Amino acid sequence: MADKSQICSVWVGSETGILKGVSLAKKQAFNFCEMSSLSRDQEVCALCWGDAQESEVLVGCANGTVKTFSTEKGIFTESRQCGDGWQGKFTGLAVTDSALVTCVESGLVNVWKEGSTDTVEINAGSSVCRMRQNPSQRHRVATGGKENGLKVWDLERPDSPIFTAKNVRNDWLDLRVPEWVRDMAFIPDSEKIVTCTGHHQVRVYDPASPQRRPVLEAEFGEYPFTALSLPCSPGSVVVGNTQGQVAMLDLRKGLVRGCLKGLAGAVRGLQCHPSLPLVASCGLDRFLRIHSLEDRSLQHKVYLKSRLNCVLLSSRDLEAGPPAADTDVEVKEKDEVEDEISEVGITLL
């Protein structure tokens, strides 16, 4: 198992279909793509690890293909068609013991078994914004979207969800409150699930309790949330919204613990480090940033030239860069961070 004690590199997926690898140890950034076939329909929509050793990155593209990238060889080794463009973009990727799990915007969750043409198909409802896997129970996933409330599925018993959240009560005018789940995460060492919504709410659900409505609700700002992640310290969640605001909220009292500054566009990807108080973020302003959650300072800032969709932290350093490509020093350290984009570059293939 890879050592999770530090971040050595970060993988980022872009709108232009390029997988970008950033080595924080070497202060270099690389682009990995097949330039001969690069097009807009290869936009990277989802990333996940293909194995526990972090030797493979699975890349979900807008055209329905899932590509396997070898972090050791620095090349794409496999491509698999797991959907059609008309079904929508990937909203989640996951790996179980012997299968690949995909979810698209139309609500189709497919379990692609290794070495078999048979697939398990689940209809999670329309307009799914996100699917997330339970890290401790990998056969369970959660889905949710616009007018499509939180559901938890057992992939071994896919006929019906094992938990379906109930919408909150009507507002003070007795009007129905619209549902819009944008992201979710399973809280470790419990049955609880935290979600963020397109109506700037954070909600906690407890499937172990008889109550199907949220057991806690908090709000931050006035703009739709786009992503969330759970930090290593329990009892809090980090959320980002469409205005580039990132905040850490207390899940016990529903209060804002602090905000991270420096972002200038909608946040599309967030991931907290599993053992360090660090969070990586990326989005429409084309920057990858790594903040400390202790003093909320900016540790690293990388300009990557493309609008960014998703981020994946790795404890392994990049084994190899693109063939026959030069690289520039591009990672800005905490005391070197500058606002001038023109002074930061990345070498293209």
Secondary structure, 3 states (H helix, E strand, C coil): CCCCCCCCEEEEEECCCCEEEEECCCCEEEEECCHHHCCHHHCEEEEEECCCCCCEEEEEECCCEEEEEECCCCEEEEEEECCCHHHCCEEEEEECCCEEEEEECCCEEEEEECCCCCEEEEECCCCEEEEEECCCCCCEEEEEEECEEEEEEECCECCCCCEECCCCCCCCCCCCCCCEEEEEEECCCCCCEEEEECCCEEEEECCCCCCCCCCEEEECCCCCEEEEECCCCCCEEEEEECCCCEEEEECCCCCEEEEECCCCCCEEEEEECCCCCEEEEEECCCEEEEEECCCCCEEEEEECCCCEEEEEEECCCCCCCCCCCCCCECCECCCCCCCCHHHCCCCCC
